[in-house]
Amino acid sequence: MATVLVLGGTRFFGQKLVERLLAEGYQVTIATRGKSGNPFGGKVEHVVIDRTNASDLQSLMENRTFDIVYDNICYSPNEAKVFCDVFNGKIGKLVFTSTLSTYEIDGAVKVEEDFDPHNYAIRMGDTADFTYGEGKRQAEAVFFKYAEFPVVAVRFPIVMGTDDYTERLHFHVKRVVQEEPIGFVNMEAEMSFIHADEAARFLLWAGETEVEGPFNATATGAITLRTLMELVEKATGKRAKIALLGDDEIRSPYAIPASWYMKNDKATAAGFQFSQLDSWLENLVQDIAKQYT
């Protein structure tokens, strides 16, 4: 039986990944801070650690190995370097959850070559030393330089789902229902998204196959923020109050100045079949709207 370690894994798409791993018959260990509990009970081994503490990781890996490790909670180059120091020689493969935020918001559709972690100047530091996107860029660069095991960096856009604890899509639905304004910068900007179920399915695929390197993982297609808000209006039966700019209280989590989305051609060519964004987004908006109407 293959052994898998998931750093994170008790919430949202991380939880869905563990559910898929268990269904496939893997022996799963999850390592978390313990704040979200263990929704899997005795089906998994649950180790409570601080992901940022090197001695915790060393204790976790004492006299053991894993075939696959999923790291959903690495946000800095320091964390990535410690991971490599501890896990080199002890695992078969790493699947690292990265992000669309490794790419600049410049209106151009993004492909993997737009950020090359193999030739990126490394600047060590902790999470607080970087923006979210730069921390992930640095982490990718460190993994690809220092890891002695295969690495897949999965670049997700914003992940959506009814159980999204960040409630970014919920924010829009709730404010429309309550007839409160939402601040945007550019309503014609396009974005790409992925459903949490598909994100989990992709992570499983990335671990099981021979692929290595950076991979964009997004539902096929993009949507303008104007069209997205029209879906919210349709689901709620109310008109959205749109404000350009606005303060932090009303500003949309999607308030981007230009289009920011990516293509999934590389992963598609490698054999993964993505959903079409328009095949599920409207239904998801309607499901979230039911929570507030």
MOMO-V971932 format. One record per residue. PHI is phi in radians with two decimals (none if undefined). OMEGA is omega in degrees with one decimal (none if undefined). D_FIRST is the distance of its C-alpha to the first C-alpha in whole Angstrom. Layout:
# MOMO-V971932
phi=PHI omega=OMEGA d_first=D_FIRST
phi=PHI omega=OMEGA d_first=D_FIRST
This chain:
# MOMO-V971932
phi=none omega=-179.5 d_first=0
phi=-1.22 omega=-178.3 d_first=4
phi=-1.84 omega=-177.2 d_first=6
phi=-2.32 omega=173.0 d_first=10
phi=-1.96 omega=175.8 d_first=13
phi=-2.05 omega=173.7 d_first=16
phi=-1.51 omega=-164.5 d_first=19
phi=1.71 omega=172.2 d_first=21
phi=1.88 omega=179.7 d_first=20
phi=-1.92 omega=-179.9 d_first=22
phi=-2.42 omega=168.5 d_first=25
phi=0.90 omega=-172.8 d_first=26
phi=-1.23 omega=174.6 d_first=23
phi=-1.15 omega=176.4 d_first=21
phi=-1.14 omega=179.1 d_first=20
phi=-1.14 omega=175.6 d_first=20
phi=-1.09 omega=-179.7 d_first=17
phi=-1.06 omega=177.9 d_first=15
phi=-1.04 omega=178.6 d_first=16
phi=-1.19 omega=178.6 d_first=15
phi=-1.07 omega=178.6 d_first=12
phi=-1.12 omega=179.4 d_first=11
phi=-1.12 omega=179.5 d_first=13
phi=-1.49 omega=175.2 d_first=10
phi=1.61 omega=178.2 d_first=7
phi=-1.31 omega=170.6 d_first=6
phi=-1.55 omega=-167.7 d_first=6
phi=-1.95 omega=169.4 d_first=10
phi=-2.02 omega=173.4 d_first=13
phi=-1.96 omega=179.2 d_first=16
phi=-2.17 omega=-177.9 d_first=19
phi=-2.49 omega=175.2 d_first=23
phi=-1.35 omega=177.5 d_first=26
phi=1.52 omega=-175.4 d_first=26
phi=-1.33 omega=-179.4 d_first=29
phi=-1.76 omega=179.8 d_first=27
phi=1.27 omega=179.0 d_first=25
phi=-2.27 omega=-177.2 d_first=22
phi=-1.29 omega=-174.0 d_first=22
phi=-1.82 omega=179.3 d_first=19
phi=1.01 omega=-177.4 d_first=19
phi=-1.34 omega=179.5 d_first=17
phi=-1.25 omega=179.8 d_first=14
phi=-2.26 omega=165.7 d_first=14
phi=-1.52 omega=-178.9 d_first=14
phi=-1.97 omega=178.6 d_first=18
phi=-1.94 omega=179.4 d_first=20
phi=-1.63 omega=-179.9 d_first=23
phi=-2.50 omega=169.2 d_first=24
phi=-1.73 omega=-176.9 d_first=27
phi=-0.98 omega=-176.9 d_first=26
phi=-1.54 omega=-176.8 d_first=29
phi=-1.74 omega=-175.8 d_first=29
phi=-1.07 omega=-178.3 d_first=28
phi=-1.15 omega=175.8 d_first=28
phi=-1.11 omega=179.5 d_first=25
phi=-1.14 omega=178.9 d_first=23
phi=-1.10 omega=178.1 d_first=24
phi=-1.13 omega=178.9 d_first=23
phi=-1.03 omega=-172.2 d_first=20
phi=-1.67 omega=-179.8 d_first=18
phi=-1.14 omega=177.0 d_first=20
phi=1.04 omega=176.7 d_first=18
phi=-2.59 omega=178.5 d_first=15
phi=-2.39 omega=175.4 d_first=13
phi=-2.38 omega=176.5 d_first=11
phi=-1.29 omega=-178.9 d_first=10
phi=-2.37 omega=171.8 d_first=12
phi=-2.14 omega=172.6 d_first=15
phi=-1.89 omega=178.2 d_first=17
phi=-1.97 omega=179.5 d_first=21
phi=-1.64 omega=-169.3 d_first=23
phi=-2.28 omega=173.0 d_first=25
phi=-1.69 omega=-175.0 d_first=27
phi=-2.23 omega=-176.0 d_first=30
phi=-2.59 omega=177.5 d_first=32
phi=-1.15 omega=177.5 d_first=32
phi=-1.05 omega=179.1 d_first=32
phi=-1.13 omega=179.3 d_first=29
phi=-1.16 omega=-179.4 d_first=27
phi=-1.17 omega=177.1 d_first=29
phi=-1.07 omega=177.8 d_first=28
phi=-0.99 omega=-178.9 d_first=24
phi=-1.08 omega=-179.8 d_first=24
phi=-1.03 omega=-176.0 d_first=26
phi=-1.45 omega=-169.4 d_first=23
phi=-1.67 omega=178.9 d_first=20
phi=-0.99 omega=-179.9 d_first=21
phi=1.48 omega=-174.7 d_first=20
phi=-2.14 omega=180.0 d_first=17
phi=-2.35 omega=-179.8 d_first=15
phi=-1.55 omega=-176.1 d_first=14
phi=-2.88 omega=173.7 d_first=16
phi=-2.04 omega=168.8 d_first=18
phi=-1.96 omega=-175.2 d_first=19
phi=-1.80 omega=178.0 d_first=22
phi=-1.39 omega=177.3 d_first=24
phi=-1.85 omega=-166.6 d_first=28
phi=-2.78 omega=168.6 d_first=31
phi=-0.98 omega=-177.6 d_first=34
phi=-1.18 omega=171.9 d_first=36
phi=-1.23 omega=-179.7 d_first=35
phi=-1.77 omega=177.0 d_first=38
phi=-1.24 omega=175.1 d_first=41
phi=-1.56 omega=-174.5 d_first=43
phi=-2.30 omega=176.9 d_first=46
phi=1.55 omega=-178.3 d_first=46
phi=-1.69 omega=177.5 d_first=44
phi=-1.12 omega=-170.4 d_first=41
phi=-1.77 omega=171.1 d_first=38
phi=-2.12 omega=-172.1 d_first=36
phi=-0.99 omega=-176.8 d_first=33
phi=-1.20 omega=179.8 d_first=36
phi=-1.24 omega=168.6 d_first=38
phi=-2.36 omega=-177.7 d_first=36
phi=-1.85 omega=-177.6 d_first=35
phi=-1.21 omega=-179.0 d_first=33
phi=-1.26 omega=-178.0 d_first=33
phi=-2.22 omega=-178.7 d_first=37
phi=-1.98 omega=-177.3 d_first=38
phi=-1.15 omega=-178.4 d_first=39
phi=-1.47 omega=174.7 d_first=37
phi=-2.29 omega=-174.4 d_first=39
phi=-1.20 omega=179.7 d_first=37
phi=2.97 omega=178.8 d_first=37
phi=-1.67 omega=-177.3 d_first=36
phi=-0.95 omega=-176.8 d_first=35
phi=-1.17 omega=-176.7 d_first=39
phi=-1.51 omega=-173.6 d_first=40
phi=-2.40 omega=164.3 d_first=39
phi=-1.19 omega=179.1 d_first=39
phi=-1.00 omega=-177.9 d_first=36
phi=-1.13 omega=-179.6 d_first=36
phi=-1.20 omega=176.2 d_first=37
phi=-1.03 omega=178.1 d_first=35
phi=-1.23 omega=176.0 d_first=32
phi=-1.05 omega=-179.8 d_first=34
phi=-1.12 omega=179.0 d_first=34
phi=-1.09 omega=176.6 d_first=30
phi=-1.00 omega=-178.1 d_first=29
phi=-1.04 omega=180.0 d_first=32
phi=-1.17 omega=179.6 d_first=30
phi=-1.02 omega=-176.0 d_first=27
phi=-1.28 omega=177.1 d_first=28
phi=-1.55 omega=-168.9 d_first=30
phi=-1.83 omega=-178.1 d_first=28
phi=-1.27 omega=175.1 d_first=24
phi=-1.79 omega=178.8 d_first=23
phi=-2.30 omega=177.6 d_first=20
phi=-1.08 omega=-179.4 d_first=20
phi=-2.24 omega=168.8 d_first=21
phi=-2.02 omega=175.0 d_first=22
phi=-1.78 omega=-176.1 d_first=25
phi=-1.61 omega=-178.0 d_first=25
phi=-1.67 omega=179.0 d_first=28
phi=-1.58 omega=163.4 d_first=29
phi=-1.38 omega=174.2 d_first=32
phi=-1.10 omega=-179.8 d_first=33
phi=-1.61 omega=-176.6 d_first=30
phi=-2.00 omega=175.5 d_first=32
phi=3.04 omega=179.6 d_first=31
phi=-1.13 omega=-178.0 d_first=33
phi=-1.78 omega=177.7 d_first=31
phi=-1.18 omega=-176.8 d_first=31
phi=-1.23 omega=176.0 d_first=32
phi=-1.36 omega=175.7 d_first=35
phi=0.94 omega=-179.9 d_first=37
phi=-1.23 omega=175.1 d_first=38
phi=-1.23 omega=177.1 d_first=39
phi=-0.96 omega=179.9 d_first=40
phi=-0.91 omega=-177.3 d_first=42
phi=-1.20 omega=-178.9 d_first=44
phi=-1.11 omega=-177.4 d_first=44
phi=-1.08 omega=-177.3 d_first=45
phi=-1.24 omega=176.0 d_first=48
phi=-1.18 omega=178.1 d_first=49
phi=-1.04 omega=-177.7 d_first=49
phi=-1.53 omega=177.6 d_first=51
phi=1.00 omega=178.3 d_first=53
phi=-1.88 omega=-176.4 d_first=53
phi=-1.23 omega=176.2 d_first=53
phi=-2.22 omega=-177.8 d_first=50
phi=-1.60 omega=175.3 d_first=51
phi=-2.22 omega=175.4 d_first=50
phi=-1.90 omega=-175.6 d_first=51
phi=-2.53 omega=-177.2 d_first=50
phi=-1.22 omega=179.8 d_first=50
phi=-1.59 omega=177.8 d_first=50
phi=-1.14 omega=179.9 d_first=47
phi=-1.80 omega=177.0 d_first=43
phi=-2.30 omega=172.2 d_first=40
phi=-2.04 omega=-177.1 d_first=36
phi=-2.49 omega=171.7 d_first=34
phi=-2.45 omega=177.3 d_first=30
phi=-1.38 omega=-178.1 d_first=29
phi=-1.00 omega=178.6 d_first=26
phi=-1.10 omega=179.7 d_first=24
phi=-1.25 omega=176.6 d_first=25
phi=-1.04 omega=178.6 d_first=24
phi=-1.12 omega=179.4 d_first=20
phi=-1.10 omega=179.6 d_first=20
phi=-1.20 omega=179.4 d_first=21
phi=-1.05 omega=177.0 d_first=19
phi=-1.03 omega=179.6 d_first=16
phi=-1.07 omega=-178.7 d_first=17
phi=-1.09 omega=178.2 d_first=18
phi=-1.35 omega=-173.4 d_first=15
phi=-1.47 omega=-175.5 d_first=13
phi=-1.65 omega=-177.2 d_first=16
phi=-1.54 omega=-174.0 d_first=18
phi=-1.16 omega=175.4 d_first=21
phi=-2.49 omega=175.9 d_first=23
phi=1.63 omega=-179.9 d_first=26
phi=-1.34 omega=175.7 d_first=27
phi=-2.44 omega=168.9 d_first=27
phi=-1.29 omega=178.6 d_first=29
phi=-2.30 omega=-176.7 d_first=28
phi=-2.57 omega=171.4 d_first=30
phi=-1.03 omega=-178.0 d_first=31
phi=-1.30 omega=179.1 d_first=34
phi=1.92 omega=178.4 d_first=38
phi=-2.42 omega=-178.2 d_first=39
phi=-2.47 omega=175.7 d_first=42
phi=-1.31 omega=178.4 d_first=45
phi=-1.12 omega=176.5 d_first=45
phi=-1.09 omega=179.9 d_first=49
phi=-1.17 omega=177.3 d_first=47
phi=-1.06 omega=179.7 d_first=44
phi=-1.18 omega=175.1 d_first=47
phi=-1.15 omega=175.3 d_first=48
phi=-1.13 omega=177.7 d_first=45
phi=-1.16 omega=178.2 d_first=45
phi=-1.06 omega=-179.5 d_first=49
phi=-1.11 omega=-177.0 d_first=48
phi=-1.26 omega=-176.0 d_first=46
phi=-1.69 omega=-176.3 d_first=48
phi=1.28 omega=180.0 d_first=51
phi=-2.29 omega=178.0 d_first=53
phi=-1.44 omega=176.7 d_first=54
phi=-1.37 omega=174.4 d_first=52
phi=-1.70 omega=-174.4 d_first=54
phi=-1.68 omega=175.4 d_first=53
phi=-2.09 omega=174.9 d_first=55
phi=-1.39 omega=-174.5 d_first=55
phi=1.19 omega=-175.2 d_first=53
phi=1.61 omega=-178.1 d_first=54
phi=-1.53 omega=-175.9 d_first=53
phi=-1.08 omega=-177.1 d_first=49
phi=-1.15 omega=-175.5 d_first=49
phi=-1.82 omega=-174.1 d_first=50
phi=-1.16 omega=178.6 d_first=48
phi=-1.14 omega=171.1 d_first=45
phi=-1.10 omega=178.3 d_first=42
phi=-1.82 omega=-175.1 d_first=42
phi=-1.37 omega=-179.4 d_first=46
phi=-1.80 omega=-177.0 d_first=45
phi=-1.39 omega=-177.3 d_first=48
phi=-2.61 omega=-179.9 d_first=47
phi=-0.99 omega=-174.5 d_first=44
phi=-2.60 omega=-179.6 d_first=41
phi=-2.65 omega=-173.5 d_first=38
phi=-2.37 omega=178.0 d_first=36
phi=-1.70 omega=-179.3 d_first=35
phi=-1.97 omega=-173.7 d_first=31
phi=-1.04 omega=-177.3 d_first=32
phi=-1.10 omega=180.0 d_first=30
phi=-1.20 omega=177.8 d_first=27
phi=-1.09 omega=179.0 d_first=28
phi=-1.13 omega=179.4 d_first=29
phi=-1.43 omega=172.6 d_first=26
phi=2.05 omega=179.5 d_first=25
phi=-1.59 omega=179.4 d_first=24
phi=-1.81 omega=-179.7 d_first=27
phi=-1.59 omega=172.4 d_first=28
phi=-1.34 omega=168.7 d_first=30
phi=-1.54 omega=-177.5 d_first=34
phi=-0.94 omega=-176.2 d_first=35
phi=-1.31 omega=178.3 d_first=38
phi=-1.46 omega=-176.6 d_first=36
phi=-2.39 omega=-172.1 d_first=35
phi=-1.13 omega=-178.9 d_first=37
phi=-1.07 omega=178.8 d_first=40
phi=-1.11 omega=178.4 d_first=38
phi=-1.12 omega=178.1 d_first=36
phi=-1.03 omega=179.4 d_first=39
phi=-1.13 omega=178.8 d_first=41
phi=-1.13 omega=178.5 d_first=38
phi=-1.22 omega=179.9 d_first=39
phi=-1.06 omega=179.3 d_first=42
phi=-1.11 omega=178.6 d_first=42
phi=-1.28 omega=-173.7 d_first=41
phi=-2.11 omega=-177.3 d_first=44
phi=-2.12 omega=none d_first=47
